[in-house]
């Protein structure tokens, strides 16, 4: 009898929260930091993804030959890298993974962080290789909500490149997503005091501008760091006023056998769609793409 009541309670709880979901962001980029080889990294990353049981997983800086590994092992997830999933490139990708039983893919594409964002493998802002943003338009099977996920990897070498990348990313979000729920993940290689971060999180619209989920979360679980907080915050998840962050978790950098599996700490958020949009307070600014 008790087991039956517990089962009914769990079922009712799941059904009463159809708009809740979890997003996990992991950067595999080394950016000059020594990390373990892929044979060690991959099982550790897979185990971490399975343990977190997230609905959406975004990965940054994955080499093309390794994308198929995620498709093979994570059968419950669809793995999307952009407009053409079979791109013939030597450069890293930013895949978006989502539970196939919980979301329907409506559209997908990607663009390059350069003066010519539609030109494949273009880079013009002082970086050492092409950097991209992958995006997907999804519909929740449970709640019916339609929303966008943008997954970016910014240059780690040049702040001016990150400033231009922030402006381009916001411009693309404005043009692609319009007045819709948006989640942005990525390895941004920026501190919260930087000009690029200030642009990315600027308050240009009460509902549509992006806020750092670590600031808006109802509950926060910070990573434990014996050396204190790091100035650089590569892994960030942002969202606009259509979403509420219920929980934000910052993990330690993944490691195994004393070797790093990822260069940066993963970040996870538990979110829900809002019936009434969240209103952002504070001073309004001109949309960044109109100031250029």
C-alpha positions in Angstrom: 0.0 0.0 0.0 2.8 2.4 0.9 4.6 1.6 -2.3 1.5 2.3 -4.2 1.0 5.7 -2.6 4.6 6.6 -3.2 4.3 5.6 -6.8 1.1 7.7 -7.2 2.8 10.7 -5.5 5.8 10.5 -7.8 3.6 10.2 -10.9 1.5 13.2 -9.8 4.6 15.2 -9.1 6.0 14.5 -12.5 2.7 15.4 -14.2 2.3 18.6 -12.3 5.6 19.9 -13.4 5.6 19.4 -17.2 7.5 22.6 -17.8 10.5 21.7 -15.7 13.7 20.4 -17.2 17.5 20.3 -16.5 20.3 21.8 -18.7 23.9 20.6 -18.3 26.8 22.4 -20.0 30.3 20.9 -20.3 33.4 22.3 -22.0 36.0 19.8 -23.2 38.3 22.6 -24.5 41.9 22.5 -23.3 42.9 26.0 -24.4 46.5 25.1 -23.6 45.6 23.2 -20.4 46.8 19.7 -20.3 43.9 17.2 -20.1 43.7 13.5 -20.4 43.4 11.8 -23.8 40.0 11.0 -25.3 40.0 7.3 -24.3 40.1 8.5 -20.6 38.0 11.6 -21.1 35.0 10.0 -22.9 34.0 7.4 -20.3 34.3 9.9 -17.5 32.2 12.5 -19.4 29.6 9.9 -20.3 29.3 8.7 -16.7 28.9 12.3 -15.5 26.1 13.0 -18.1 24.3 9.8 -17.1 24.6 10.5 -13.4 23.1 14.0 -13.8 20.2 12.7 -15.9 19.8 16.1 -17.6 17.2 16.7 -20.3 19.5 18.9 -22.4 23.3 18.7 -22.5 25.5 21.1 -24.3 29.1 20.4 -25.1 31.8 22.8 -26.3 35.0 22.1 -28.3 34.3 18.5 -29.3 36.4 17.2 -32.2 34.3 16.1 -35.1 35.5 12.5 -35.0 34.3 12.2 -31.4 30.7 13.4 -32.0 29.7 10.0 -33.3 30.9 8.5 -29.9 28.2 10.4 -28.1 25.6 9.3 -30.7 26.6 5.7 -30.2 26.6 5.6 -26.4 23.9 8.1 -25.5 21.0 6.5 -27.3 18.3 8.4 -25.4 19.7 11.7 -26.7 19.6 13.3 -30.1 23.0 14.9 -30.9 22.9 18.0 -33.1 26.0 20.0 -34.2 24.4 22.5 -36.6 22.9 22.8 -40.1 24.8 19.8 -41.5 25.7 17.2 -38.9 28.2 15.6 -41.2 30.3 18.7 -41.8 33.8 17.8 -43.0 35.9 20.0 -40.8 39.0 19.6 -38.7 37.8 22.2 -36.1 35.9 21.6 -32.9 32.1 21.6 -32.7 29.6 22.6 -30.0 26.9 19.8 -30.0 23.5 20.2 -28.4 22.1 16.9 -27.0 18.5 16.6 -26.0 16.2 13.7 -24.8 14.4 12.5 -27.8 11.4 11.4 -25.7 11.0 14.9 -24.2 11.7 17.3 -27.0 11.0 17.6 -30.7 13.5 19.2 -33.0 11.9 22.0 -35.1 15.0 23.7 -36.6 18.8 23.8 -36.3 21.7 25.6 -37.6 25.0 27.3 -36.7 27.1 30.4 -37.5 30.7 31.4 -37.2 32.0 34.1 -34.8 33.5 36.4 -37.4 32.7 39.3 -39.7 31.2 36.8 -42.1 29.2 34.5 -39.8 27.6 32.6 -42.6 30.9 31.6 -44.2 32.0 28.2 -43.0 35.2 28.1 -40.9 35.7 31.9 -41.1 37.5 33.7 -38.3 38.6 37.4 -38.5 38.9 38.7 -34.9 42.3 37.7 -33.8 41.5 34.1 -32.8 43.6 31.1 -33.7 40.8 29.0 -35.2 37.1 29.2 -36.2 34.7 29.5 -33.3 31.0 28.7 -33.8 27.6 28.9 -32.2 25.2 25.9 -32.7 21.5 26.4 -32.1 18.4 24.4 -32.0 14.7 25.2 -31.9 12.9 22.7 -29.7 9.4 21.9 -28.6 8.7 20.3 -25.2 6.6 17.2 -25.7 5.3 17.4 -22.1 4.3 21.1 -22.0 4.2 22.2 -25.7 6.5 25.1 -25.1 8.7 26.1 -28.1 12.2 27.5 -27.2 15.7 28.0 -28.4 19.1 26.8 -27.2 22.3 28.5 -28.3 25.6 26.9 -27.6 28.8 29.0 -28.0 32.5 28.8 -27.7 34.3 32.2 -27.5 37.9 32.9 -28.2 40.2 32.6 -25.2 43.0 34.8 -26.6 41.5 38.2 -27.2 38.9 40.2 -25.2 38.1 42.4 -28.3 37.1 39.2 -30.1 34.8 38.2 -27.2 33.2 41.7 -27.3 32.5 41.3 -31.0 31.3 37.7 -30.4 28.9 38.9 -27.7 27.4 41.5 -30.0 27.0 39.0 -32.8 25.5 36.4 -30.6 22.9 38.8 -29.3 22.2 40.0 -32.8 21.6 36.4 -34.0 19.4 35.6 -31.0 17.3 38.7 -31.7 17.0 37.8 -35.4 16.5 34.0 -35.0 14.5 33.6 -31.8 12.6 36.9 -31.7 10.1 37.0 -28.9 10.7 33.4 -27.6 12.2 31.6 -24.6 16.0 31.4 -25.0 18.7 29.5 -23.2 22.4 30.3 -23.9 25.2 28.0 -22.9 28.9 27.9 -23.7 32.5 28.3 -22.9 32.8 32.0 -22.9 36.3 32.5 -21.4 35.2 35.7 -19.7 35.0 37.2 -16.2 31.9 38.9 -15.0 33.8 42.2 -14.8 34.8 42.1 -18.5 33.3 44.3 -21.2 32.2 41.2 -23.2 30.2 39.8 -20.2 28.6 43.2 -19.6 27.5 43.3 -23.2 26.2 39.8 -23.2 24.1 40.4 -20.1 23.1 44.0 -20.9 19.5 45.0 -20.0 18.3 46.0 -23.5 14.8 44.5 -23.0 12.7 43.9 -19.9 11.8 40.3 -21.0 14.2 39.2 -23.7 17.6 40.3 -22.5 19.8 37.5 -21.0 20.6 37.1 -17.3 23.1 34.7 -15.7 21.2 31.8 -14.2 23.7 31.8 -11.3 22.3 35.2 -10.3 18.6 34.5 -10.7 18.5 31.0 -9.3 16.2 30.3 -6.3 18.8 27.7 -5.0 22.5 27.7 -5.7 25.1 25.0 -5.1 28.6 26.2 -5.6 31.6 24.1 -6.5 34.1 23.5 -3.7 37.5 25.1 -4.5 40.3 25.0 -2.0 41.9 28.0 -3.8 38.7 30.2 -3.6 36.7 31.5 -6.5 38.3 31.7 -9.9 38.2 35.0 -11.7 37.5 33.3 -15.0 34.0 31.9 -15.4 34.2 30.0 -18.7 31.0 27.9 -18.2 27.9 30.1 -18.0 24.2 29.4 -18.6 21.9 32.4 -19.4 18.2 32.7 -20.0 15.6 35.3 -20.7 12.4 36.3 -18.9 10.3 33.3 -20.1 12.2 31.0 -17.8 12.8 30.7 -14.1 16.0 29.1 -12.7 15.0 26.9 -9.8 18.5 25.5 -9.1 22.0 26.3 -10.3 24.9 23.9 -9.7 28.6 24.6 -10.4 30.7 21.4 -10.3 34.4 20.8 -9.9 36.4 20.3 -13.1 35.9 16.6 -14.0 39.0 14.4 -13.4 39.9 10.8 -13.2 43.1 9.1 -11.9 44.5 12.5 -11.2 44.1 13.7 -14.8 41.7 16.4 -16.0 38.8 15.3 -18.2 37.6 18.8 -18.9 39.4 22.1 -18.8 36.6 23.9 -17.0 33.9 23.2 -14.4 30.5 21.9 -15.7 27.4 23.9 -14.9 23.8 22.6 -14.5 20.5 24.4 -14.1 17.0 23.2 -13.3 14.5 25.5 -15.0 10.8 25.9 -15.7 8.8 27.8 -18.2 6.8 30.8 -16.9 3.2 31.6 -17.6 3.9 35.2 -16.9 7.3 36.5 -18.1 9.9 37.5 -15.6 10.4 41.3 -15.6 14.0 42.4 -15.4 14.7 45.5 -13.3 17.4 48.1 -13.6 18.6 50.7 -16.1 17.7 50.0 -19.7 20.3 50.3 -22.5 20.3 50.5 -26.2 20.4 47.0 -27.8 24.1 46.4 -28.5 23.7 45.7 -32.2 22.3 49.3 -32.6 25.3 50.9 -31.0 27.8 49.6 -33.6 
